[in-house]
């Protein structure tokens, strides 16, 4: 069991993966996450249905944990056109194992899913969020989310409208400004 954070909440989700024949010579099988099963019991690659070469498995049951610190991400996901759960998986470490993929986690945070996509080591699949999970996430957000007001950064008080007659970098002694064009210096000197 992992670390339990204050005000975090978890629910068990079964992950359903579909195995279908690959369309290229380099991939014998294609694996896609098709759905999640709220409150599912533990399972390890239990065959749910088979139709010709296409099979669906209850691959694993993992915890979906919501954290108070991530409520902004959950709000973003709830406001999307189709709220989703993200399944993070990776090729199995043990080639002798019957499981071709390891289910690492499920998350409701699109930001966390993006972080896993950036690594390139994991595959992240987006599946539709079941109604019961949607209601649970919405209730969690309603209870814990605090909207932060946008604060625009103010400009420095430095006056940039004044003419600078300085001599370049103060650490280097020079008779004239090294950044000023020679024509500018002659015009100013003539005035």
Secondary structure, 3 states (H helix, E strand, C coil): CCCCCCCCEEEEEEEEEEEEEEEECCEEEEEEEEEEEECCCCCCCEEEEEECCEEEEEEEEEEEEECHHHHHHHHHHHCCCCCEEEEEEEECCCCCCCCCEEEEEEECCHHHHHHHHHHCCCEEEEEECCHHHHHHHHHHHHHHCCCCCCCCCCCCCCCCCCCCCCCCCCCCCCCCCCCCCHHHHHHHHHC
